[in-house]
Amino acid sequence: MHSLLQPPRKILAIKLRALGDTVLMTAPLLELRKAFPRAEIHALVLNPWRSLLEHHPAVDKTIGYDRHSDASARAKAIARLALKLHQERYDCVVNFHASPSSSILAFSTAAKTRAIHFHGHRDKNRYSTVTVPGKGTLKPIIERDLDTVRALGITIEERALPRIFLSQTEKDDALKMLNDLQLTGPILGIGLGASRPTKTWGVERYAQLALRWCKERGGSVLAVAGPNEANTAQQFLQLTRTAGHCVQAVTQLTVRECAATLASFSVFAGNDSGPRHLAVAVDTPTVTLFGPEHPFEWHPYPEERHPKLFVDNLACRRDADPGMPSWCGLHECVIEQTKCMKGITEDQVFAEVIRVAR
């Protein structure tokens, strides 16, 4: 199944990236466990997402890292962590989505086998001791992560999807919260936020979607937002006040509480952001709205259960390299007025939400 001369005794998996990236990491971790069932597997991730890997059958230990904006503080933190990792005596390291910092950390382990994958098409896979297949080929993000595992000679026989493992207590606590909020009937979850304003469909349109769900489906709606999105959540509640307690919003959930809440939904609709990856990982149907960024790389999910909506062939998406899917990196769209998102209609979203809802 694998080409290593001996199965590794101790493996370090690294991914120091955002929420969605960390969720996607869970799929190749499962493939590592299948290939090396007796290995001790450690996972190094950013501290805010570390708890996501609790109860994961492929992870024996998690290591957290805090990203520092100050160059001096970052260098000191990396040096301290490098020493700690070296002392663990790993014999295999997989770095799924390398940066200069994380590739140095992988190198510092002195592991004999290192699969280090820079996703950038022009970047070399620095310090990797094995050849990562598919370099330079445009692939969905999860496939590029899986290529890092394939570099160890592991064959992946079927489509791999991310998974977050919840305890029964976490599931029960989420249901209690929903009951306390007086949410009844099938629940539509809505993700209001995104990494930048141009990737959002708009709070007004999500409010209309929520009201329509309550009226036509006789259900309830819970909007999920981060602590820094409290104003957006409040605006959403103001726009849906005619629905009374049937529409609610939460902004203070931990990532595991959020995962357990998402698992209770009939369906989740939202922008291209971390929570929709989290919803997929707890097996909740999703509808994702893409605007400035092309979904090819960031939507590696089966369309029958996780459809996407995207207005293709817009000339205003000009930031792609030659031969790559078009995309736009603007944080504010003054000229085109985010027509990429406005081109997705309420009827389209509602139809897909109804189609996949369980």
C-alpha positions in Angstrom: 0.0 0.0 0.0 2.9 2.3 0.6 6.5 2.5 -0.7 8.4 3.3 2.5 10.9 0.6 3.4 9.4 0.5 6.9 6.1 1.8 8.2 6.8 5.0 10.1 6.7 4.8 13.9 5.9 8.5 14.5 4.3 11.0 12.1 3.9 14.7 12.3 1.2 16.3 10.2 1.4 20.1 9.7 -1.1 22.7 8.5 -0.9 26.2 9.8 -3.8 27.8 8.0 -7.4 29.0 8.4 -10.5 27.2 9.7 -11.5 25.7 6.4 -8.0 24.5 5.6 -7.8 22.8 9.0 -11.2 21.1 8.4 -10.0 19.8 5.0 -6.9 18.4 6.7 -9.0 15.8 8.4 -9.5 13.9 5.2 -5.8 13.1 4.5 -5.3 12.4 8.2 -7.8 9.6 7.9 -5.8 8.2 4.9 -2.6 8.3 6.9 -4.3 6.3 9.6 -5.6 3.7 7.1 -2.1 3.3 5.7 -0.2 3.3 9.0 -2.6 2.0 11.7 0.1 1.5 14.3 1.9 4.8 13.9 1.7 7.6 16.5 0.3 10.6 14.6 0.7 14.2 15.9 -1.0 17.2 14.3 0.4 20.7 14.3 -2.2 23.4 13.7 -3.0 27.0 14.6 -4.3 27.2 18.2 -7.8 28.6 17.4 -8.6 25.4 15.4 -6.7 22.9 17.6 -9.9 21.6 19.3 -11.3 20.5 16.0 -9.0 17.5 16.0 -10.3 16.2 19.4 -11.8 12.7 19.2 -10.3 12.3 15.7 -9.3 8.6 15.2 -6.2 9.6 13.2 -4.7 12.0 15.7 -2.9 10.9 18.9 -1.7 14.3 19.9 -2.3 17.9 18.8 0.2 20.7 19.0 -0.9 24.3 18.8 0.9 27.3 17.3 0.0 31.0 17.6 0.8 33.1 14.5 2.7 36.3 15.3 2.5 39.4 13.0 5.7 40.8 14.4 8.7 39.3 12.6 10.9 39.1 15.7 8.2 37.4 17.8 7.5 35.0 15.0 11.1 34.0 14.6 11.4 33.3 18.3 8.2 31.3 18.4 9.3 29.2 15.5 12.7 28.6 17.0 11.2 27.4 20.3 8.7 25.2 18.4 11.4 23.8 16.2 13.4 22.7 19.2 10.3 21.0 20.7 9.5 19.2 17.5 13.1 18.0 17.1 13.0 16.4 20.5 10.0 14.3 19.5 12.1 12.3 17.0 9.6 11.9 14.2 10.6 9.7 11.4 8.0 11.0 9.0 6.5 14.5 8.4 3.7 15.6 6.1 3.2 19.3 5.5 0.0 19.7 3.6 0.0 23.4 2.6 3.5 24.7 3.4 4.7 28.2 4.0 8.3 29.2 4.5 7.8 29.0 8.3 6.1 25.6 8.4 8.6 24.1 5.9 11.4 25.2 8.2 9.6 23.5 11.1 9.2 20.3 9.1 12.9 20.4 8.2 13.9 21.0 11.9 12.4 17.7 12.9 15.2 15.9 11.1 12.7 13.3 10.0 14.1 10.9 7.4 11.0 11.1 5.3 9.4 14.6 4.6 6.5 15.2 2.3 6.4 19.0 2.1 4.0 20.5 -0.4 4.0 24.2 -1.5 0.6 24.6 -3.2 1.8 27.5 -5.2 2.3 26.3 -8.8 5.7 28.2 -9.1 7.0 27.3 -5.6 9.4 24.5 -5.1 8.5 21.9 -2.4 11.4 23.0 -0.1 13.0 20.4 2.1 10.9 17.6 0.8 12.7 14.2 0.6 10.0 12.7 -1.6 8.4 13.8 -4.9 4.9 15.2 -4.4 2.8 14.1 -7.4 0.7 16.6 -9.4 2.9 19.6 -8.8 1.9 22.4 -11.2 -1.5 20.8 -12.0 -4.6 22.7 -11.1 -6.6 20.6 -8.6 -9.2 21.1 -5.8 -7.5 22.0 -2.6 -8.3 18.7 -0.9 -6.7 16.8 -3.8 -3.5 18.7 -3.3 -3.5 17.9 0.3 -4.0 14.2 -0.6 -1.1 14.4 -3.0 1.1 15.1 0.0 0.0 11.7 1.4 0.3 10.1 -2.0 4.0 11.2 -2.0 4.5 8.5 0.7 3.3 5.8 -1.8 -0.2 5.6 -0.3 -3.0 4.8 -2.8 -6.3 6.6 -2.1 -9.0 4.5 -3.6 -12.1 6.7 -3.3 -13.1 10.3 -2.9 -12.0 11.5 0.5 -14.1 14.0 2.5 -13.3 15.8 5.7 -14.7 14.6 9.0 -15.1 16.1 12.5 -15.9 13.7 15.2 -18.4 14.9 17.9 -19.1 13.3 21.3 -22.7 12.5 22.2 -22.5 15.1 25.0 -21.6 17.8 22.4 -24.6 16.8 20.2 -26.9 16.8 23.2 -25.7 20.3 24.3 -26.3 21.7 20.8 -29.9 20.3 20.8 -30.5 21.8 24.2 -29.3 25.2 23.0 -31.6 25.0 20.0 -34.5 24.1 22.3 -33.7 27.0 24.6 -33.8 29.3 21.6 -37.3 27.9 20.8 -36.2 26.8 17.4 -38.7 24.2 16.1 -39.2 22.2 12.9 -36.5 21.8 10.3 -33.7 24.3 10.9 -32.0 26.2 8.2 -28.5 27.3 9.2 -27.1 30.5 7.6 -23.5 31.6 7.5 -23.4 35.4 7.3 -19.6 36.0 7.3 -16.7 35.6 4.9 -13.0 36.5 4.9 -13.7 39.7 3.0 -16.8 41.8 2.1 -16.8 40.9 -1.6 -17.4 37.2 -0.8 -20.7 37.9 1.0 -24.1 37.5 -0.6 -25.5 40.2 1.6 -27.3 40.3 5.0 -30.5 41.6 3.4 -30.8 38.7 1.0 -30.0 36.1 3.7 -32.8 37.8 5.8 -35.3 37.3 2.9 -34.1 33.6 2.6 -34.8 33.1 6.3 -38.3 34.6 6.2 -39.1 32.5 3.2 -37.9 29.3 4.9 -40.1 30.0 7.9 -43.1 30.8 5.9 -43.0 28.0 3.2 -41.3 25.3 5.3 -42.7 26.0 8.7 -39.3 25.7 10.2 -36.8 27.9 12.0 -33.5 29.6 11.1 -30.3 30.1 13.1 -27.6 32.4 11.7 -24.0 31.6 12.7 -21.5 34.4 12.9 -18.2 35.0 14.6 -17.6 37.4 17.5 -16.3 40.1 15.1 -19.6 39.8 13.1 -21.9 40.8 15.9 -23.1 43.9 14.1 -24.0 41.8 11.0 -25.9 39.3 13.2 -27.8 42.2 14.8 -28.7 43.6 11.5 -29.9 40.2 10.3 -32.2 39.9 13.4 -33.6 43.4 12.8 -34.5 42.5 9.2 -36.2 39.3 10.3 -38.0 40.6 13.4 -41.4 39.8 11.9 -40.6 36.1 12.3 -40.3 36.4 16.0 -38.3 33.6 17.8 -38.3 31.5 14.6 -35.2 33.3 13.5 -32.2 33.6 15.8 -28.5 34.3 15.6 -25.4 33.2 17.6 -22.0 34.8 17.7 -20.1 33.4 20.7 -19.8 29.6 19.9 -16.5 27.8 20.2 -15.5 25.9 17.0 -16.6 22.6 18.5 -19.9 24.1 19.7 -20.3 25.5 16.2 -19.7 22.0 14.6 -22.2 20.4 16.9 -24.8 23.1 16.1 -24.2 22.7 12.4 -24.7 18.9 12.7 -28.3 19.6 14.0 -29.3 21.6 10.9 -31.6 20.4 8.1 -29.4 22.3 5.7 -26.7 25.0 5.8 -26.5 27.9 3.3 -23.6 30.4 3.4 -20.7 32.2 1.7 -17.4 30.5 0.7 -16.0 30.4 4.3 -14.9 28.1 7.0 -18.3 27.2 8.5 -19.5 25.6 5.3 -16.5 23.3 5.3 -17.3 22.5 9.0 -20.9 21.7 8.0 -19.7 19.3 5.3 -17.4 17.6 7.9 -20.4 16.9 10.2 -22.4 15.5 7.3 -24.9 18.4 7.0 -26.1 19.3 3.4 -24.8 22.6 2.3 -25.5 25.3 -0.4 -22.4 27.5 -1.0 -22.5 30.9 -2.7 -19.3 31.8 -4.6 -18.6 35.3 -6.0 -15.1 36.6 -6.7 -13.3 33.3 -6.3 -13.7 30.3 -8.6 -15.1 27.2 -6.9 -12.9 24.7 -8.7 -10.2 24.7 -6.0 -12.4 25.4 -3.0 -15.4 23.3 -3.5 -14.2 19.7 -3.6 -17.6 18.2 -2.6 -20.2 16.1 -4.4 -22.8 18.5 -6.0 -25.8 16.2 -5.3 -25.4 16.9 -1.6 -23.4 20.1 -1.5 -24.4 22.3 -4.5 -22.7 25.6 -5.3 -24.0 28.7 -7.0 -21.6 30.7 -9.2 -21.9 33.3 -12.0 -19.2 32.2 -14.4 -17.4 34.1 -17.2 -17.3 37.6 -15.7 -14.7 39.8 -17.3 -14.0 41.7 -14.0 -12.3 38.6 -12.5 -8.7 39.5 -13.7 -6.4 38.2 -11.0 -5.7 34.7 -12.2 -2.4 33.5 -13.7 -2.6 32.4 -17.4 -4.4 29.1 -17.7 -5.9 29.3 -14.2 -9.6 29.8 -13.4 -10.5 33.5 -13.2 -10.9 35.1 -9.8 -10.8 38.5 -8.1 -9.0 39.6 -5.0 -10.8 42.9 -4.3 -11.9 43.6 -0.7 -14.2 46.3 -2.0 -15.9 46.3 -5.3 -16.7 49.9 -6.3 -17.0 49.7 -10.1 -18.9 46.4 -10.6 -20.8 46.5 -7.3 -20.2 42.8 -6.5 -22.3 41.7 -9.5 -20.7 38.3 -9.1 -22.7 37.8 -5.9 -25.8 39.8 -6.9 -26.1 37.6 -9.9 -27.1 34.8 -7.6 -30.9 35.1 -7.1 -33.0 34.3 -4.0 -35.0 31.8 -6.0 -31.9 29.9 -7.0 -30.6 29.7 -3.4 -34.0 28.7 -2.1 -34.5 26.0 -4.7 -31.2 24.4 -3.8 -31.8 24.7 -0.1 -35.1 22.9 -0.5 -33.6 20.2 -2.8 -30.8 19.1 -0.4 -32.5 19.7 3.0 -32.9 16.6 5.0 
